[in-house]
Amino acid sequence: MLSGSKVGLRARHEDDIPILQAELHDDVVNSSRSQGRPWRPITPGSKESQFVVDDKEQQHVPFSAMELDRGMLVGTAALWNIDTHNRSAHIGLGLLPSFRGKGYGTDMVAVLCHYGFIVRGLQRLQIETLSDNAAMLRSAERNGFVREGVLRSSAWVMGEFLDEVLLGLLVQDWKPDSKS
């Protein structure tokens, strides 16, 4: 397990999937805002669930995020679109509703940075998030990510186009203890 100050990231377990499915995917608004594709219902136990892990996939590394104190599942975190040639990847995470607003996201981003920069030897990490996602913007910036641009009206979410903010962090600018 990779550990931060509040959360640990570990491999996805089969019994995590129904919880993540019910609390993240089945929330239509949350899922629509985070996935970049139209929401559709998925049958419980389906192998089509975004939370089912393909261990052979090399460009996507999904984790389950666990609260260190009580060992409870708090959400999901991932490095995705990993580009081994350019040594870059994207960061994504999702917090279960009862764990939002408590600093877990900031810690999850920090652990993903450690994984990306130290374990994987990457040069650049990137985050794209909706411009009104204050929690993700705060978590990214507390970990040293810099706003690099706005993708105007780039995300179709629940009947309207929304702006996305592009944030980046280079390994040479990363300070492992920069979060506050």
C-alpha positions, 0 to 999 in steps of 0.5 A: 500500500502507498500511504499518505498522512490520511489515506493509503492507496491499494489495489482494487478488491472485488468487494470495493466495486459494489460500494464504488458503483453505488456511491459514485457511479449510481449518483447520476450528477456526480458520475456525469461530472466526473466521467466525460461521457454520458451516464448510463445505468450498469447492472450490478456485478457487470464487468462493464463497470468502470471500477472493474480492473483490467490488470493487463492494462498498462496505461491505467493504474486504478487504486482504492483509497483507504482511510488509514485510521479505520481502514474504510474505503474512501474512494478511488484514485488513478493514474491514467493515459500513462505515456511512457515515452513522454513520461507523463500521466493524468490524475483522477480521483473520486471520493465517496460522499461521506468523505468529501470536504475532509482533506482526503482529496489533497492527500490522495493527490499527494500519494498519486504524485509520489507514485507517479514521480518516484515509483513510475519515474514520470516527468509530468502529471496533469489534471483536468477538472471542471472549472467549478470543482473547487475541491479538486482545484484546491487539492491540486494547487495545494500539491503544487499543480499550476493552472495552465489553461482553461478549455472553454465549453469543453465538457457536456455535463447534464445539458450544458457545456462547462469549462475545464481547467488544465493543471500541470506539475513537473517533477522538478517543481514537485515538493512532496510536503507542499500540501497544507 
